[in-house]
Amino acid sequence: MAVLASALIAGLGGGWLAAQTRGNASELVVNPLPPDQRQQLVTGRCIICHSLETIAQQRQTREEWAVILDRMITYGMPMLPGDREIILEYLATRLGQ
């Protein structure tokens, strides 16, 4: 009986450990946007509608990014006061031409 209980506990523990490992592995997502203190804000606002890979591939001038950003705002992009300039600065400096 003790052997059966030990096997059951080991099996449950191993299954829990495997589930935790799978859970952690699936959370390891590489952000393709250039690292920066503003990256998290940009990621949070843009990933609502776009893949980060799509954004990271873009190379626009500051003026082009401003037009794109304003269009996204009209589509309903959540924006707090001051966010637009922070996002625009990130896009222009990290993904600009």
Residue, then its C-alpha position, 0 to 999 in steps of 0.5 A: m500500500a505504501v508503494l502504491a501511495s508513493a507511486l501515486i504521489a510521485g506521479l501527481g508531483g511529476g505531472w504537476l512539475a511537467a505542467q508547470t514547465r509547459g506553462n512556463a515555456s509557453e510564457l517565454v515569448v520573445n518580444p521582437l520590438p527593440p528593447d527600450q523603457r517604452q517597449q512595454l507601453v508600445t507592446g501593450r497598445c499595439i498587440i491588441c490588433h497587431s502582431l509584434e512582428t508586423i510592427a517590428q518590420q516597419r520602418q517609417t519616418r516620424e511623420e509617417w508613424a504619427v499618421i499611423l498612430d493617429r489612425m490607430i487612435t481613431y480606430g479605438m487604440p486605448m490612449l492615456p494623456g501623454d501616451r501618444e508622444i511616448i509611443l511616437e518617440y519610441l516608434a520614430t527612434r527605434l523603428g524609424q528610417 
